[in-house]
């Protein structure tokens, strides 16, 4: 009997003019477009420079900023007020003010003389537009990385520092994973989570409520089909869709970006199926309690946004307040993100993700049982 119910579900999906195209095109668009545009790296920062010194040292600093790939040099401005006015108009992001006597102060520092007290000892001023907090803070950090070497003393002071330095005092960075610092490698697991969440979450949400609106659910209610068989027949097609979507996504990651899973691909499929179990069951729960498709979509969207933002997909969960961090213990997306990044990037085995696997399995089973209990066969 379940075989015929599953066949009915696939016939309904195939007869829909939109769903087959969505199932095929959605993972292709997400995997081919999002890794290029979704990046935490900040570029094209428009910078205004106010050079009150007009020395050789200040010109070297201006040229160094102009040559950077992260900044768009917007020209030299006559005063700080003029440069700040362009920030207020949204025409610039950062202002760098080089004070009068900057070059002289650097030369004095190079020869070991104390810095002059006037003009702050040649101190530079960086003013950033913090309306976009990420762009403002990252832009200031990038600019500081250019300014500090240019402003460092030269000559005898540097030679003395180099002589006094020891191998133990030099900090070294050892990158164990993602040695090329390829941001796309970090994004691929996150995009897999988004694709799985939307494809196996929203489609089941519209399933039962769609049959309520069309009236076909009443025909199912008078049949001897059990609640377990009915819900299982609703879930299996979306698990198969999840297998298809994850396969397409992994193939695109390899073909387009040359990125492959560092660990066992079977663990990726295991995690994806457990996540699909939760979201497909959760979608059916919302569909069981909803009367219209509009209601189901809005309720599902509310939970999806909360689950996604509190999962650590975009920001570290340890940065959250303690009360918000407690929600991660019941958030299946958090376990999935943590586990799939461990397998995909670090090459972890089952023992390293056993905790996340059992947590996903437990949450998925509870949600599936809830989906069966919430279906009112004679409603």
N, C-alpha and C positions, 0 to 999 in steps of 0.2 A: 504493500500500500504506500509506503514511504517513497518508493521509486516513482510511482505515478504522481505523487504530490510534488516531488522535486522536478519532474518533467513539466508539470504545470507552471512552476515558478520560472523555469527557463523559457517556456513559451511566452509567458507574460513579459519577461525582460526582452525577448527577441522581437515581440510585436510592438514594443515601445520604440518610437522613432528616435528618441533622444538618448536613452540609457546605453545601448551598445556603443554609440559614438563616444559618450562620456567615459565609459570604462576603458576604451582604447586610448583616447586622446589625453585624458587627464594625467596619467603618469608620464606620458611622453612630454607634455608641456612643462610639468613640474620639474622633471629631471633635466630637461634641456635648457630651461630658461632660468630657473631660480638660483642654481649655483653661481651664475654670472652676476646676478643683481642683488642677492641676499648676502651681504658681506659686512662684517663689523669693521673692516678696514675703511678709514675715512680718507678720502682723497678730494681733490679739487677745492681746497680751502682757499678762499680769496683773502689775500693779506695786503694791507696798506702799511707802508713804511714811512715814518717821519724821521728824516736824517738831519739832525741839528748839528752834527759834527763836521760832515763833508771832508773826512780824512780818508787816507788810504785804507786804514783798518775798517772803517765803517763801510766803505765801498766793497771791500772783500766780503763782509757779512751780507750786504745786499745781494751780491752776485751769487753767494752760496744759497740763499733763500730762493732766488730766481731760478736756479738750476735744479731745485728739488722737484721731484715728480708729484709730491703731495700738495704743493701750493700753486695757486694762480697769482702771479705777481700783478697787483693792480696799480702799481706805480708809486712814485714818491709824492707825498702830500706835504703841503707847506706848513701845516700845523696839526697838532693833536685834535683840536676841535673839528677841523675839516675831515680828518680821517674818521673820527667818532661819529660824525654826522652821516657818513656813508654806511656805517654799521647800523645806525638807527633806521636808515632807509632800506636795509636789507641788501645793499650792494657789496658789502664786504663782511668778513667773518672775524678777522683778527687785525689788530693794530700793533705794530712794533715801533716804539719810540727810541731812537738812538740819541742820547743826550750830548750836549756840547762838552768836549773834552774826553770823549770816550776813547779815542785813539791814544791820547796822551796818557790816560790812566792805565791802559793796557801796557804801554811801553814802560811806565814806572813800575808796574807790577812785575814785568819781565826782568828788570834789573834789581829787584828786591826792595825798592823804595815803598814806603807806605802810600796808600791811595789817598788822593786829595779829598777833603771833606765836601768841597763844593760839588753841586750837581749829583750828590749821592755817591760820589766816588766813581762816576761813570757807569752807574747801574742802568741796565736796560729796563724798559717798561713794556710788558705784554698785556694787552687788553683784548679779551675775547668775548664774542657774543654768546652768552650762555642760555639763550632761549632754547636752542637745541643743545641740551647739556652734553650729549655724547660728542657732538662735533666740536663744541667749545673746549671741552677738557682734552680730547684727543689732539685737537689742533694745537693747543697750548703745549702739550707734551712733545709733539713733533717739532714745533718751533724751538722749544728749549733744547732739544737734542742737536739742533743746528747751531744755536747761539752759544752753548757752553763750550764746544771745541774752539769756536772762533774767538771767544772772549777769554780763553785760557791764556795764561802767560807763556811766553816763549823764551828761548835762549837759555841762560844759565839756570833759571828756576826749573825748567823742564829737565835739563841734564841732571841737576841735583836730585830731582824726584826719581828719575830713572835709575840713578846709582843706588839710592836708598831703598828702592823697591826690591822685594824678594819674591821668589816664586810662590811662597806661601801666601803672600799678601795680594796676589793677583786673582781676582774672581774669574772663574770659568763656568760656562754653561754647557751642560751635557744634555742633549735632546734625545730621549729614548724613543719617542713615538712621533710620527709625522715630522721627520727630520727636515723635510723641505718646507715646513710651515705652510703647507698648502691648505688654504681655508676651505676649499671644495671638499677635501677629505673629511673635514670636521662637519660639513653641512650635509653630506650625503645621508648619514644615519638619521639626522633630524628630518630631512625631506621624506625618507621612508616612513617615518612615524606620521607625518602629516598626511601623506597619501593614504596610508592604511586607515587613519582616523576618519578621514572624509569619505572614503569609498565604502568602508565597512560599517560606518556609523550612520550616515545620512540615508543611504539607500534602504536599509532595513527600517529606519524610522518612518519612511513613507509607504511601507509595504502594507501593513494591516489597516492603517488608517485610510489608505487608498481603496482597499477593498470595502471598508465601511462606507465610503462615499459613493462607490459604484454599486453597492448592494450585494456583491458576491459573497461577502462574509456570512450573510444569512443562509446561503446555500450550504456553506461549510458547517454551520452550527447544527444542522439537522442530520448530518452524516454521522456514522459511528466512529469517525476518526478521533483518536484520543488527543488530549492536549499535548502530550509529549511528542507524539508523531507529527502533529501539526506544526509545533514550534521548531522541531528538528528539521522538518522539511523546509521551513523558512530560513534556517541558519545555514544549512549545508551549501546552497548556491553562493552565498556571500563568502564562505570559506574558500570555495573554489575560485571565486573572483579575486580574493586576497592572494591566493597562490599565483594567479596570472599577473596581478599587478606587481607583486614583489619580484617576480622573475623578469618582467619587462624593465623594472627600475634598476635591477642589478646589471642586466645586460647593457642598458644605456650608460650606466656609470662606467662600465668597462670600455664600451665602444667610443663614447664621446670624450671622456676625461682620462681614460687609462687607469681608473681607480678600481681595485678589487679588494675583496674582504681579506684582512690579514689573518683571520681565524677560520674556523670551520663554517662553511656556508650553510650547512645543515642547522647550525644553531641560530642563524639568522631566520631561516624558515620556521624554526620552532618558536622563536620569540614573536614572529609576525603572526603565526596562527593563534597563539595565546592572546595577543592583542586583538586579533579579529574576533575571537570568542567573546571577549568582553564587549567590544563596541557593537557587534551585531546583536548581542543579547540586550545591551542597554538601549539600542535603537528600537528593538521590539517592545521593550518595557514602555518607552515613551509612546510608541504607536498604540499599545494596548490602552493606555490611559487617555489618549487624545481623541477628540471627536472630528477634527478637521486637519487637513494637511498643513494649513497655515499655523495652527496651534502647535503641531508636532515639530515643524521646522524651527520655530522660535524657541521652544523649550530645549530642543537639541542644541541649537546654537549657543544658548546660555551656558549649558553644561560643558560644551566643547571648548569654549573660550576659557572658562575657569580651569578646566583640566589642563589645557595647553599652557596657560600662563603660569600655573603653579607646579609644572612638571620639571622645570630645569631645562626646558628646550631652548630658551633664549638666554636666561640668566642663571647663575649658580643658585641652587636651593639654599645653601648655607648663608647666602646674603639676605635671606628673608627674615622677618621677625620670627621669634620662636613659635608664636601661635600659628603663623602661616606655614612654617616648616612642618608642623605636626600633620598638616593635610597631606603631605607627601607619603605618609604611611598607608593611606588608602587610595592613592592616586596611581592607577595602573600605568599611565603614560610615564611617570617618573621611573618606575622599575624598567620599563621598556627602553627608555632613553639611556639610562645608566648601563643596562646590559648590552645593548646593541653597539654602543660606542666602545665598550670593553672588548667585544668580539671583533668588530669591524676595524677599529684603529689599533688596539693593543694586541690583538690576536689571542685573546683569552680563551680558555677551554671551559668545559661545563662546570668544573669545580669553582671557577671564579664568578660564575653568574648563577649558581644554584639557588641562592637566596632570592634573586629576582624572578627566576623561573617558577619557583614554588609560590611566590607571592602572586604572580600573574595568574597561575593556575587556580589558586584559591579564590581570587577575586572573580575570575571568569566563571568558575563553577557556581559560585553564589549568585552571580548576575544571571546566568542561564536558568537556574532554578527559579529565580524571581520572575523571569520572563514567562516561564510555564505557569506559575501560580497566578500571575496577573492577567493571563488570558481568560476571559469569561466566555466559555463556549456557548452558554445558553443566554448570553446578554443581549 
